[in-house]
Amino acid sequence: MASTETSSTSHSILIVEDDAKLAKLMRTFLSEQGFSVTVEAQGDRAIYLIKKQAPDIVILDLMLPKVDGLTICKEVRQYYSGIILMLTASHDSHNEIEGLQMGVDGYLKKPIDPDVLLAHIHSLLKHKTNAVTPLNLEFGALKIDISNQTVYWNNEHVELTNKEYDLLVFLAHHANKPVNRETIMQALKGFDYDNSNRTIDMLIVALRKKFADTGHKAKRIKTIWGKGYLFTSEGW
């Protein structure tokens, strides 16, 4: 589960590192330097957090459980324009070349010297010409403001619970692609999954009610039998 340190800085950092000791050291050090820091150990969860939070900087370990750093970089570069600093204990130049081709902004070899890490961060921030803006999603009359975590439909604010909002954002990021319950639960990390758990189904029902998308004729969030749920980009 992610943990967060908050400060008044305008720069946010997501550390994706499964070495708990190293992650804690980096979080403590960078928080003391005035950064707002979030830590995540799981690669699949990191993809979701980058989509949801749009941090200014992602410090990304190359070797991670479930999803490795290169795969994460390839996935998020479709929509994330912030800084990615890759950490690696490998001396394989092929990985470094591949990462740079995928959009990694810089590499730092382990073991990590805190002052060197800070210097890399300041250098990358200085040379980043495009301001990082949170990703906002729009589908017809549906507008999801990621920066404020607010949702508008037909120009009216829609009140959602935290779980409803997280599910809506996750589905919207996978528009026009069916996603099954287990994938949703693994991404949101808010539920204990088993074959009898219907929590996601209940949240889907709640979302449909709030967007007048009920019954067997639901056209915005569809049920695809045997595959899960599909958020359509049309019909909003």
N, C-alpha and C positions, 0 to 999 in steps of 0.2 A: 504494500500500500504506500502511495506517495506521501511524503512529508514536506512541509513548506515552511520557509522562513520569509518573513515579510519586512520590507524596509521602504523608505520613501524614494528610493532610486527609480529612475525611469527605465532602467534596464533590467529585464527579467532573464533568468537562466534556468534551463531545464538540464539537469545532469542525469544522463542515462548510463548507469554503472551498476553492475551486479556485485562488485566487491564492496560490501557494506562499510568496511573500515575506510577505504579510500573515498567512497562517496561522502561519508560523514566528515572527513577531513576537508574535502573540497567545499562542501556546503558551509561548514563553519567558517573557513577562511574567506570565502567569497561573500558570505553574509556580513562578515566584519568589514569588508571593503565597500559595503553599501549596496550590494546587489540583492534582488529578490530571487530566492533560490528554491527550486522544486527538485526533488530527487525521485527517480523511478528506476527499479531494477529490471523490470520485464520489458523486452523489446516490443512485444505486441501492444502492451499498454502504452508504451512511449509514443507509438504512432497516433493513438487516439488523443493523447495529451497535447501533442504538437498541433493536431488539427483543432482541438478545442481552445488551447491557450495562446497559440501563436507567439511563443517566447521570442525575445530578441536574439538569444543565443541558445544553441543546443550543444552541450558537451557530450559527445556520443562515443561510448566504448565500441571498439571494433567487434569484440567477441562477447556475445550476449546469449542468454538462454532463449529458446524458441525462435527469435528473429534476430539475426546479426545486424551489425551497424551498417554495412553496405546495403543490405536489403531495406533497412529503414530509410536510409538516405534516398535510395531510388524511389521509394514509395512517396515520401513526403515532398520531394522536390517538384512534384506535379502542382503543388499549391503553396508551399512554404518558401518564402523569399528571405528568411532570416539567416543568421550565421550558423554554420555547422563546423564545430571543431572536433576532429576525430582523435580519440586516444587509442594507442595501440602498443602492445608489447612485442608485436611481430616485427621482424626485420625484412619481411618480404616486400620488395619494392613494387611487385605486381599489384598487391592490395592497395598501396598508396596511389599508384597510377589510376587504378580502377575507381577509387574513391574520388579523386580529383575530377575525373571524367563525369562522375555522377553528380558533382556539385558540392563536394566537401571544400570548405574554405581554407582549412589548415589542418596540419597533423602535429601531434605532440606525442613523443615517445615516453613510455613508462620506464622507470618510476617517475612520478610527477614532482617537479620542484614547484611549490606554490608561487614563488615570485616569477618564475618563467611562465607558468600558466596565466598569471595576471597580465604579464607583458604581452602574451599572445592575444588575450582578450581585448586589451586596450588597442593593440595594433589593428586587429580585425574590425573593431568598432570604428576606428579612425578612418579606415579605408573603405568602409561600407558606404557606398554613395546613395543607395536607395533606402529610404526610411521604411522600417518594417511596420506594416499596418495589419491589424487583425483581419482574418478572413471573415467576410460577411457573405451570407448565402441568400439568394433570391430565386424564387420559383413562382412566376406569375405574381399573384397578390400576397404571397408568403414571403416575409422578410425576417431573416434570423440575424440579429446583431450580436456577433460573438463577443465583441469588446464589452458590452453591457449585459450579456446573457439575457437578452429580451427578444420576444417574438411578436411580430405584427402580422395580422392577416386581414385583408380588406381595409387597411389603414386603422385597424383597431388592435390595441394591445391584448395579447392572449396570456392569461395567467396560467403558468405551468409549474408543477412541482419540480424539484431538482432532478428527480429520476425521469420524469416526463421530458424535461428539456434535454437531458443527456441522451436519451433514446432518440428523440427527434433529430438532434444534431448528428448522431452517429448514422442514422438511416439516410439523412440528407447527404452526407458525405459519400454514401454508397448508392446514390440515386440511380434508379433503373437497373439495379442488380439485386437479386434475391439474397437475403441474409438469414441464416437459421438462428434459432434461439441460443444454441450453445456459443456460436460466434459472437452474438450480441453480449451475452453474459461474460464471456472471457474478456471482451473489450472494455465493458463498463466496470468490471470488477466489483459490482455491488451486490452480487447475489451468489448463493451456493447452488450450483447447478445440479439437478438430478432429473430423471425422466418424468417425475410427477410435478415438477415445479412449473407453475403457470403464471409466475409473476410478470414475465414479459407480455404474455397474452393480455393480462389485465391492464398493463400500461398502454398497449396498443388500442384496446377498447376505449380507454380514457382519452387518448389522443384523437381518435376518430370522432368521439363525441364533441370535442372542442373545436374540431374543424368540419363539423357537419358531414361526416364521411362514414356513416353507419350502415349496417346491414350487409347483405350479400352483394350489393351494388357499389361497395366501397371502391373508389377509383384513385384516391390519393395515396393511401397506404393499403396495398393489396395483400391478401393472403395467397401465397403460391403453394399449393398443397405439395408436401414432401420436400419443399425447399426453404420455407420460412416466409419472411415478409419482404415486400418490395415497395420502396418509396418511389413514386413516379414523379418525374420532373414536370409533367403536364397535369392539367386539371385544377391547378391552384388559382 
